[in-house]
Amino acid sequence: MTDELIVEGVSVAPGQRRTVRIPVAQRLTAGDVEIPVEVIRGRAEGPRLFVCAALHGDELNGTEIVRRLLRMPLLRRLRGALLAVPVVNVYGFVSQTRYLPDRRDLNRSFPGSAKGSLAARLANTFLTQIVENATHGVDLHTGSLHRTNLPQIRANLSAPGVEEMARAFGAPVILDAGLREGSLRMEADVRKIPMIVYEAGEALRFDEFSIRAGVRGVISVMRQLGMLPATRPSRRVSSSVIAHKSVWVRAPETGILTTRLKLGQAIEKRSVLGAIADPIGVGERLIRSPVDGVLIGRTHLPLANEGDALFHIATFEKLADVIEGVGAFRDELEIDALD
């Protein structure tokens, strides 16, 4: 990587902050559809981190995380460069949907092509203009529609530099997740760019807890990379616990779901997760956990079709450690909110 930093033909010199709008296509009513990018370059050289949100257009928490990050006075002390993209899938963001107008999932469309479908062109533009200008990356997500996630990091921990970023973020759970064909993580890995994904909250909702955790996490990663000054030892006591496996528990039949489970709750094998019943209440079928673990994701929709994913449970070697970590994590963020 050269000393130059050029995004969509705009050169950003050391000490500069520039807003760049990357055209990706034309609107039906004329004019360009553009990806907004805020590029901040410190006076001193260092890592170049991209932080992006709304790769899925209805996942909004990340957009607010980026907005708050960009307002922080701390960035005046930046080393290296920050490429902040609050909205990648501008089409889905405006229409409040996960997908693009061609019904494709942008996070299954990488590396894309400059001459391909709309999704392929958008993926290719983001890859060449943002990712290939960076040395590290953080991708911000939420659960899909009607599903919510406990704050967690998903990453390929076998890649150099990734586990250090994942632990620095400070989420209570790290999922050692394999790479999926067509995903942004896959393409970052191909380019030897350490990258992590933050998952927290639910689509089409702002969740203050998840947002505050995300802002703090990104700042912590930037400190770990040497982009921001290190902090003195603080009252933070929680630590991340790695899960190498997780399972989705699906609806055994169609009906109305009832459950009282909360994210971060300990789950025992064979314990009751909820029940599926018919609207009349004549029949009810209990749903039991196939594993010991911690609930890291669940549906919020009380209506379930047979086969629907209902509960996401991560498994750990030492379950007590993650339960303690989730509790400490919640306590810390509540304290931070009072500061």
N, C-alpha and C positions, 0 to 999 in steps of 0.2 A: 504494500500500500504506500502510495506517495504522500508527500507532505501536503499536497493540494487536497482540498475538500470541495468538490463540485457536485451540486445536486441540481439536476434539470438545467444545466448550463449556468447556474448561479454559483459563483465562487465565494466561499466563506473563509475569510482570513482569520488568523489568530486574534482573539479578543472581540470578534464580531458576533452579532446575533441577527439572523436573517429569517424572514418568513418566506417560504417557497411554496408555490402552488403547482403541483405536477398534473398536467392534463392527461386524462386516460381515455376519454372518448368525447363525442359530441352529444349534446342533448337533442331530443327529437324536436324541440322548439328553438334550436340554434344555441350556440354558446358551448363552452367546454364544461365537462364534468372533471373536477380537480380534486386531488388528494392534498390536504393542507399539511405542511411539514414545518416545524419550528427547529431551526438548526442553531445551536449555541456552541461556539468554539472558544475554549479557554486560551489564555495567552501562552500557557505551557503545553507542550505536547503530552499525549497520554492516550489511553484507550478511546475508541469511538463506539459509543453504545447507542443502539437503536431501541426505543421503547414504543411499542405500537399497540393500538386498541381497535376494537370493532372490526376485526378481520371478519367476524360474523356480525352483520349489521345491527342485530338486536341486542348485542351484549354491551351494555352501556357503562357498567362500573369502570371499565378501563379508560373510557373517555374522560370521566371525571378525575380519575387518578392522574392522567397526563395533564389535565388542566391545572390541578393543584400543584403538581410537580413544577410546572413552568412558572408558577407565581412565587416560588421559594427564593428568598434573597440569597440563600446558601449557594445557588448556582453561580453567583459572582466569583466564587472561589474555585470554579471548575478547572480541571486539567483534562486535556483531550477534548472530546466533542460529544454532544448529546444530539441525536436526531430523534425528535419526538413527533409521533404521528397519532393524533387523537382519534382519527377515523380513517381506516383503510378502505373498508367496503362502503363507500359513500352512497351507493345505490340502496343497499339494504338499510343503512342508517336512516335515510330519508323516509323510506317506506316501512320502517320498523319491522323488518324481516331478516332472517338469518342469511338468506341467499341473495344472489344476483338476479337481474331480470331474466337471464337465460336458465334460471332454476338450478344453477351450479353452486356448489360449495366452494368458496374461494380457497379454503384451507385444504382442499383436495385437488387444487388446480395448478400447483407449482411443479416445475419451474415456469410453466406457461410458455407462451410464444407471442412474438410481436405481430404475427399474422394469423393467430388462432381465434377462438371464440372470445366473447367479451370477458369471461372469467380468465381465460388464458392470457389475454392482453394485460388485464389489470395485475395479475400475478407476476407476469414478466416485468412490467414497469416497476412494481414495488421491489422486486428482487434486484433489478439492475441499478435503480436509483437510490435505494435505501440500504438494503442488506449488504450489498457488495461495497458500500461505503463505510461499513462498520467492522469492528473487531469482535463485538459481543452483542447479544440481543436479549430483550425481555418482551414476551408477547403476553398481553393481558386478556383474559377471557372470563366468562361466567358459565354457569350451567345453561343448558338449552331451555327452550320455552317450557314453563311449568316445572322446571327442575332447579334445585338449588344446591350449591356446593359449599362445603366447609373450606375456608382458605387453605390452599394446598399448592405445592409446586409439582409440576410434571416435567420430567427431564430424562434424557439418556445419560445416566451417570457414568457410563463407561467412556464417554468422550472427554478428552483432556479439558480441564478448567471448568467443567459443568457442575460437578458436585460442590466445588467451592462457592460458586455463585448461588446454587440452590440452598446451601446451608446459610449463606450470608443473608438471604432474603428473610429468613426467620419465620416462615409459616410453620405451623405445628407438624404438618405431614408433608413428606416428599414421596411422590410416587415415581419409582424407577420404571418409566414407561418407554416401551419400544417405539421406534420410528415408523410412521405410517407413510406409505407412498402418496406423493402429491401434497404432503403437508409442508408448511413453512419450516418446521423443525428439521425435516429431512433435508431440505435444501441448505439450511444453515450448516448442518452436519457435513454435508458434501463439501462445503466451502471451508471447513475447519473453523467455523465461527461458533464459539460456545454460546448456547442459548437455552433459556428456561421459559416455561409457560406458567403463569399464575392463573389459577382457577378459583373463583370465589363468587358467591351470590347467585342471582337468578337473572335470566334475560328480561329486558324491558323494565328493570327496576334499579333504582339506586339503593344500595345497602351500605349504610354509613360505616358499619363495622368492617366490612370487606374493603371499602375504599380507604379507610385510615390504615388498615393493615397493608394495603397495596402501596400507598405512598411511602410508608415507613420502610417497606421491603425494598423498593427500588432505590431509595436513598442508601440503604444498608449495602446493597450490591455495588453502588457507585463508590462507597467508601472502601469496600473490599477490593475493588479494582484499582484503587488509588486515584480515582477521579475527583474525590472530595476528601477533605481532611478526616483523619480517623478521630473517633470520639474517645473520651476517657471511659474506663469501666463504669457501667451504670447499674441501675437496679434490675435490668432485664435478666431474667433467670430461665426463661423457657428455651428449649432447644428443639430442633427438628428431629423427627424420627423417620427413618426410611422404610417404606413398604415396597416389597418386590412383587407383590401380588394383590389384586383386588378382584372382587366378583360383583356382578349385578344380579340381584334377585328379581325375578320377573313374575308378573301376575299369572297364577296358575289357571285362572279363568276370568271371564268378563263379569264386571260387577262394580259395586261401590266400595271404595277402599276407605277403611278407617285405621288410623295409626296415631300414636302419641310420641313417636320417636323424635328426638332432636339431634341435630348435627353435632358430631363430636362424642356422641354417647357410646359407651362400651356395649358390645353385642356378644352374647354367649351363643355358642353353637346349640341349635335346637330351640333357642328362645323365640318367643312370638314377636314378630315384627309388626304385624297388623292382621287385618282380616278383610276378605272379599265377601260381600253379601249381595243378594238380589234386592231390588227396590222395595219389595214387599216385606222383606225381613224373615222369610221362611227358611232360607238356607244361608249358611255362613261357613266359609272355609278359612281356617287359620293359615297364615304364612309364617314359616319358621326359617331361621337363619341356617345356612349350610356350613357356616364357619364361625370361629371366634374372631372378633375384630372391632373396628371402630367405624361408625357411620360417617362417611365423608360426602355423601350425596343422596338426595331423595326427591321424589316427585312431590309437588304441591297439589296436583290435580286429584280430586277424590274419585274421579271416574276412570276406570281401568279396563282396557281390552286385554284379552288373553295374550300373553307374551310381552306386554308393556314392561319396560324397565322401571322398577319402583324404588329399590334401595341399593345404594352403592356402598359396599363394605370393603375396607382395606384390612389386610392381615399383617400382623407384626410378630416378631420373635418375642418381644417383651411388651405385652399389652399395657401394663401398668405405666410404663414410661410415656407412652403417647397420651394416655388419659391425663396424667399429671401435666404434660406439656400443653395440651389443649386448655386446661384450666388456667395455667400460668399465662398463656397467650391472651386469653380473654381478660384476665385481671390487668395485664400490662396495658392493653388498649383502653380499658376503662380509666386507668390512671392517666394515660396520655391525654385523654379527652378533657381532663380537668386542669391540665397544665396551662 
